[in-house]
Amino acid sequence: MSALQQWSEALPKWAIPDEIMQKAPESPWIHPVSKFTPEGNLHVETPSRMRALDALPHDGSVLDVGCGGGRAAFGLVPPARHVVGVDHQQGMLDVFTHEAHMRGLTCEVVLGDWPDVADTTPVCDVVTCHHVFYNVANLAPFVHALSSHARHRVVVELPQQHPLASLSPMWKKFWNLDRPVSPTADDALAVVTSLGYEAHLEKFTQEIPLHDVTDDDVRFTRIRLCLTADRDPEIREYLTQHPVTHRENATLWWDV
């Protein structure tokens, strides 16, 4: 079985079973805009940022695919002076535009799904794509479109394991549901390599400062787990007893 086929067959196994979805008070597939507003230090020297900077000329341009509020792009300012954001949520693009103007940058935004909007998206010096790969079952056209829009380099950031893997113990606790373990960042590397790109994978760990569990932490976790509000005390107790102290991420990059 090819790497691409393995990826496309593994990813749908992360779907939530119908019998659980039918009990969900609201859709678990949430991406609150407030969670994506760029805050804090955007210039942390992660492999993702450094590999992009290595290929970015002075006053260069960055295309951020699945941009959210623009953390990936704005982490490259300077030397970047022009940023392009692509996202399927207008609210994300509104934040991206506001943040770009606050930084004195020139900016373009494109509303829609990648690669559907690739034909109307400009080419830039560097293309970034952070935390999107695990949403894409058919990676071939997605990856080719990223490459065709980069003059120098594509830099992808993704968790080493599926982003929902951190909730796997809670799915077991609350629903007695076993979650998958693949695909992984290594599988993503295999896919990109199989498509003819000389790709590189760098794994890294980011520490997360300890903080008290907030009401939003509880609410978003409850929604993700398709639970009702009466389970909030149990969720809060679990989150308090099992704090997240680090994230295991990876940088996947290639030149074009």
C-alpha positions in Angstrom: 0.0 0.0 0.0 1.4 3.4 -0.9 2.1 6.1 1.7 -0.7 8.3 0.2 -3.2 5.4 0.5 -2.1 4.6 4.0 -2.7 8.2 5.0 -6.0 8.5 3.3 -7.3 5.3 4.9 -6.0 6.1 8.4 -7.3 9.6 8.7 -11.1 8.9 8.5 -10.8 6.5 11.4 -10.6 9.5 13.6 -14.3 10.3 12.8 -16.6 10.2 15.8 -19.0 7.2 15.7 -22.5 8.1 14.6 -24.1 6.8 17.9 -22.0 9.4 19.8 -22.5 12.2 17.3 -26.2 11.8 17.6 -26.0 12.5 21.4 -23.8 15.6 20.9 -25.5 18.8 22.1 -23.5 20.8 19.5 -20.9 20.1 16.8 -17.6 19.0 18.2 -15.7 20.3 15.2 -15.2 23.8 16.6 -12.4 26.3 15.8 -13.2 29.4 18.0 -11.7 32.5 16.4 -10.7 33.7 19.9 -8.3 30.8 20.3 -6.4 31.8 17.1 -5.7 35.4 17.8 -1.9 35.9 17.8 -0.7 36.5 21.3 2.5 36.3 23.2 6.0 35.8 21.7 5.7 34.9 18.0 9.4 34.8 17.6 10.2 31.6 19.5 13.0 29.8 17.7 11.1 26.7 16.6 12.3 24.6 13.6 9.2 25.8 11.8 10.1 29.5 12.2 13.8 29.0 11.6 13.4 27.0 8.4 11.1 29.6 7.0 13.4 32.4 7.9 16.3 30.6 6.2 14.5 30.9 2.9 12.8 34.3 3.3 14.5 37.3 1.6 14.5 40.8 3.1 11.0 42.4 2.6 9.8 39.0 1.4 6.3 37.6 1.1 4.6 34.8 3.0 1.6 32.7 2.1 0.0 31.2 5.2 -2.4 28.4 4.2 -5.0 27.7 6.9 -3.8 30.9 8.5 -6.2 31.2 11.4 -5.2 34.5 13.1 -1.7 34.4 11.4 0.7 33.2 14.0 2.9 31.4 11.4 3.1 34.4 9.1 3.5 37.1 11.7 6.3 35.1 13.4 8.3 35.8 10.2 7.9 39.6 10.5 10.5 41.0 9.9 11.9 40.2 7.4 8.5 39.5 5.8 6.7 42.7 4.6 3.8 41.2 2.6 1.5 38.4 3.9 -1.3 36.4 2.3 -3.7 34.4 4.4 -6.0 31.6 3.2 -8.7 30.2 5.5 -12.2 28.9 5.2 -13.5 31.0 8.0 -14.1 34.7 7.4 -13.7 35.4 11.1 -10.1 34.1 10.9 -9.3 36.3 7.9 -10.7 39.3 9.7 -8.3 38.8 12.6 -5.5 38.1 10.1 -6.2 41.4 8.2 -6.4 43.4 11.5 -3.2 42.0 12.8 -1.4 42.6 9.5 -2.4 46.2 9.5 -1.4 46.7 13.1 2.1 45.5 12.1 2.3 47.9 9.2 2.2 45.1 6.6 0.7 44.8 3.2 -1.9 42.0 3.2 -4.2 39.9 1.0 -6.7 37.3 2.1 -8.4 34.5 0.3 -11.6 32.9 1.6 -12.0 29.2 0.9 -10.6 25.7 1.2 -7.1 24.8 -0.1 -6.4 23.7 -2.8 -9.8 24.8 -4.2 -8.8 28.5 -4.1 -5.2 27.9 -5.3 -5.9 29.4 -8.7 -6.9 32.8 -7.2 -4.0 32.8 -4.6 -0.7 34.6 -5.4 2.7 33.0 -5.3 4.9 34.0 -2.4 8.6 33.5 -1.4 7.7 31.1 1.4 4.5 29.1 2.0 3.7 28.1 5.6 0.9 25.7 6.6 0.6 25.1 10.3 -1.7 22.4 11.9 -3.7 21.7 8.8 -2.4 18.4 7.4 -4.5 16.1 9.6 -7.6 17.7 8.2 -6.7 16.6 4.7 -7.4 13.1 3.6 -6.2 13.6 0.0 -2.8 15.2 0.5 -1.4 14.9 -3.1 -3.3 17.9 -4.7 -2.9 19.8 -1.4 0.9 19.4 -1.3 1.4 20.1 -5.0 -0.6 23.3 -4.7 1.5 24.4 -1.7 4.7 23.8 -3.8 3.4 25.6 -6.8 2.8 28.7 -4.7 6.3 28.9 -3.2 9.3 30.5 -4.9 11.7 29.1 -2.4 10.4 26.8 0.4 7.3 25.2 1.9 7.2 24.8 5.7 4.6 22.7 7.3 4.1 22.3 11.1 2.0 19.5 12.5 1.8 17.5 15.8 3.9 14.3 15.8 0.6 12.5 16.4 -3.0 13.4 15.4 -4.0 16.6 17.2 -6.9 14.8 18.9 -4.7 12.1 20.3 -4.4 14.2 23.5 -8.1 13.5 24.1 -7.8 9.7 23.6 -7.6 8.9 27.3 -10.7 11.0 27.9 -12.6 9.3 25.1 -11.8 6.0 26.9 -12.8 7.4 30.2 -16.1 9.0 29.2 -17.2 6.8 26.3 -15.1 3.6 26.6 -14.0 4.4 23.0 -10.5 3.4 21.8 -9.0 6.0 19.4 -6.6 5.4 16.5 -2.8 6.0 16.7 -2.1 6.8 13.1 -1.4 8.7 10.9 1.6 10.5 12.3 4.1 13.1 11.2 6.4 10.3 10.0 3.5 9.2 7.7 3.2 12.8 6.4 6.9 12.8 5.5 6.5 9.5 3.7 3.6 11.0 1.7 5.4 14.2 0.7 8.6 12.2 -0.2 6.5 9.8 -2.3 5.2 12.8 -4.3 8.7 13.6 -5.5 9.8 16.2 -3.0 13.1 16.1 -1.0 11.4 16.7 2.3 12.9 16.9 5.8 11.3 16.3 9.2 12.4 17.9 12.4 10.7 16.9 15.7 10.6 19.2 18.7 9.0 19.7 22.0 7.3 22.9 23.3 6.8 23.4 27.0 3.4 24.7 28.2 3.3 26.8 31.3 1.1 25.3 34.0 -2.1 27.3 34.5 -5.4 26.8 36.3 -8.2 25.1 34.4 -10.5 27.7 33.0 -14.2 27.6 32.2 -13.3 27.8 28.5 -10.9 24.8 28.9 -13.8 22.8 30.4 -16.4 24.0 27.8 -14.2 23.4 24.7 -13.2 19.9 26.0 -16.8 19.0 26.7 -17.8 20.1 23.2 -15.0 18.1 21.7 -16.1 15.0 23.6 -19.7 15.4 22.7 -20.7 15.6 26.3 -23.4 17.6 28.1 -22.8 20.4 30.6 -23.7 18.2 33.6 -20.4 16.5 33.0 -18.4 19.7 33.5 -17.3 18.8 37.1 -15.8 15.5 36.0 -14.1 17.2 33.0 -12.6 19.9 35.3 -11.4 17.2 37.7 -9.7 15.2 34.9 -8.0 18.3 33.4 -6.8 19.4 36.8 -5.3 16.0 37.6 -3.8 15.5 34.1 -2.3 18.9 33.1 -0.8 19.3 29.7 2.8 20.3 30.2 4.2 20.1 26.6 3.4 19.6 23.0 5.2 17.3 20.6 5.3 19.0 17.2 7.2 18.5 14.0 8.4 20.6 11.1 8.1 19.2 7.6 9.8 21.3 5.0 11.1 21.1 1.4 12.6 23.5 -1.2 11.0 24.0 -4.6 
